[in-house]
Amino acid sequence: MRDRLNELVFIGQDMDKQGIIMGLEQCLLQDNEQDLFNKQIRLNDPFPKDI
């Protein structure tokens, strides 16, 4: 069995590396959100219901 790998590649000039990193880090699950998930408490869904 092989290890799996996911990569994101950003190609461009004069990109804001720190801004990209900060934006991606904001997408990560926070510790308090993980605790709620483990306790099976529903999180707010930010996406519209009509898609």
matplotlib code that plots the C-alpha trace (Angstrom):
import matplotlib.pyplot as plt

x = [0.0, 1.3, 1.2, -1.2, -0.3, -2.2, -0.5, -1.7, 0.4, 0.3, 1.8, 2.2, 4.3, 4.5, 2.2, 1.5, 2.9, 2.1, -1.4, -2.0, -0.7, -2.9, -6.0, -5.4, -4.8, -8.1, -9.8, -8.4, -10.5, -9.9, -9.5, -12.8, -14.6, -12.9, -14.2, -17.7, -17.5, -16.2, -19.2, -21.5, -22.6, -23.7, -21.6, -23.1, -23.0, -21.9, -23.1, -26.5, -29.0, -30.4, -27.5]
y = [0.0, 3.4, 6.6, 9.2, 12.8, 15.9, 19.0, 22.5, 24.4, 28.2, 29.5, 33.2, 36.3, 38.6, 36.4, 37.1, 33.9, 34.8, 35.9, 32.6, 30.6, 32.6, 32.1, 28.4, 28.1, 29.8, 26.8, 24.3, 22.8, 24.6, 22.6, 23.8, 22.7, 19.3, 19.0, 19.8, 17.3, 14.6, 15.3, 15.0, 18.6, 20.0, 22.9, 25.8, 25.1, 28.3, 27.2, 27.9, 25.1, 25.6, 24.4]
z = [0.0, -0.9, 1.1, -0.3, -1.0, -1.8, -3.0, -3.8, -6.3, -6.8, -9.9, -10.4, -9.9, -6.9, -4.9, -1.2, 0.2, 3.8, 2.8, 1.1, 4.1, 6.5, 4.3, 4.1, 7.8, 8.5, 6.7, 9.1, 11.8, 15.1, 18.4, 19.8, 16.6, 16.8, 20.4, 19.3, 16.4, 18.8, 21.1, 18.0, 18.3, 14.9, 13.5, 11.6, 7.9, 6.1, 2.7, 1.2, 1.5, -2.1, -4.1]

ax = plt.figure().add_subplot(projection="3d")
ax.plot(x, y, z, "-o")
ax.set_aspect("equal")
plt.show()
